[in-house]
Amino acid sequence: MAITYPRSLPACGARRVALELFDPVVSAASKRGLVINRTQVVDPLWRLRAETHMLRQPAEWIAWGASLGGGLRTFLASDSRYRQPLAYPNAGVPGDVAAGWDGTADVTALGSGGALSLALLPSSYQITAGDRIGLEQGSPLRRGYYMALEDVTASAGGVATVTVTPFLHTAIFTAAATARLWRPSAEFVLDPSTWPENPGALPRWSSFSFEAWQTI
């Protein structure tokens, strides 16, 4: 079978995958310290930090890492801490939240201030501050990844507007996008400086960690 990109993580998965928002802002004082000037030096994006399980044999991970070409090819991952929306910790599948729900919603508007309007949510669906929401659109599919900043309950008709961070990529996503609220994933490029220098030399029953950066 041909390998397709972006790849998934190896079948054995990772013990821990954490996505953290990297949003660098620098401060500089002026007027003898009376004024603090703050500047965002780069656009915010998500950094992935992952750790494998204890591996009896790391061969599958070694081959997976080699297939990424040192960061030239991409892979998909989701945060292992947010497998379900926070308001539904006991849900195993989207249908446990609402019968027939597939974990997605329609995007109806994207505001410049981070306001994301959704429709076709389950009735009275609860979005919790900290929930992760993915946007998907286009062919090839492009993926955005965002975090809810407030608690919002959808109307009985399944409509809600929630503020997210980072600001929505309105040059990429439109009201034709799909929002994924159940296990959203983002696309990443491997940071080769964090990959083990010689993973084949790892002893049995060992683990290793690595990092990657979001790409859209």
Buried (B, 14 or more C-beta within 10 A) or exposed (E): EEEEBBBEBBEBEBBBBBBEBBBEEEEEEEEEEEEEEEEEEEEBBBBBBBBBBEBEEBEEBBEBBEEBEEBEBBBBBBBBEBEBBBBBEEBEEBEEBBEEBEBBBBBBEBBEEBBBBBBBBBEEBBBBEBBBBBBBBEEEEBBBBBBBBEBBBBEEEBBBBBBBEBBBBEEBBEEEBBBBBBBBBBBBBBBBEBBBEEBEEBEEEBBBBBBBBBBB
